[in-house]
Each structure stands twice: as C-alpha cells, then as structure tokens.
Amino acid sequence: MNEFIVTFQNTHTAMQAHKTVRKHYPECQLIPLPRALGNDCGLVLLIEESNLKNIRKLLEGNAISFENLYEKIETAKGAKYDKKS
C-alpha cells in the first residue's frame, strides 16, 4: 500500500490536523519531516493512499490547509518522495 506525506506551514497546524484526522483514521501518524524534504524540525502526517481523498476533504471541511502532498516511494536506497498537486 502506498503512503503519502502531508506537510503544513507550521507544527501547530500539523498537530491540529493530526488531532482532527485521527478521530476518523486512527492509523494516520504524526512524524518528523523526512530529511529528504527539508532540514526543518517540522511535523508531517503520514497517511495511507486508500484514505487520501477522504482526509483531504476532512482537512478542507475543518479549514485546515496543508502546504504539500508527497507520495512516499520505497527504493533499495531508501525512501524517495514524489510531489503531488
């Protein structure tokens, strides 16, 4: 199953998004920003592809905006991230 990374403008928004999303999707994880995506000490959501559409709607419905969405692709050399719109 493919996973996606959702980035936010700040840690507070990431935490707010996680609190909102986990009520409906408890498998959603709040994780540190992967180094491949930046050197910041930020937090991101790790979500499953099967929940992607519904989580986007949930965030929009709660006026929680996200910055970027990345598909996490596992390779022999580690994870790589493909930016989506």
N, C-alpha and C positions, 0 to 999 in steps of 0.2 A: 504494500500500500504506500502510495506517495504521501509525503508530508510537505507542509508549507510553513513558511516563516512569515509572520506579520510584524512589521516594525511600526513604531509610533514616535511622535515628536519628543516625548519625554517619558520618564519612568512612571510618573503618576498616571498618565493615560494608559500605559501598558498594564499597570496594576488594576485600574478601573475596568479595562476591557476584560482582563482575566476573571475578575470577580463576576462580571456580567455573563460571560460566556460559560464559565464552569457550572453555572446553575443548570444549564441545558446540555452541556457537553463536558462532563467531568474528566474526560481523557485529555482535554486541552491542557497544555503545560506552559508555564511561565518560565523561560530560560534566559540565561545571559546571551547578549548579542554575539553571534559567532564571529570570530576574528576575521573570517573571510569577508564579512560585511562591514567591518569598521573596527576602529580601536576604542570606541566609546565603551563606557561601563553600563550600557543600557540593557533593558529587558525587552524580550520579544515573546510573542505567542508562537507555539509550535502546535499546528493543527493537522488533522488528517484530511486528505483530499475529499473524502466522502462527505465531510461536514462543511466544506469550504463555502458553498453558496449560502447555506443557512446561517453560517457565522457572519458572513458579510452583511446579510440582511439584518441580523441581530445587532451588529455594531451600528449600522446606519439607523436602525429604528431607535437606538438609545443615544443618538447623536455623538457617537464615539468615532472620531476619524483616525484612520491609520495612514502612515506615510507610504510604505511599500509592501509588496507581496512578492515572495520568492519561493520558487519550487526547490525543495531540497533534493539533490540528486547524489546518491551514494556512488562513489567510484572506488577503484582499487587504491587510489592515493588519498582517500578521504572524501568528505562531503564537499559538494560544489553547489552553488546557488544560482538559479536562473530567474532573473527579474521578470515578473508578470505585470500586466496592467490592471 
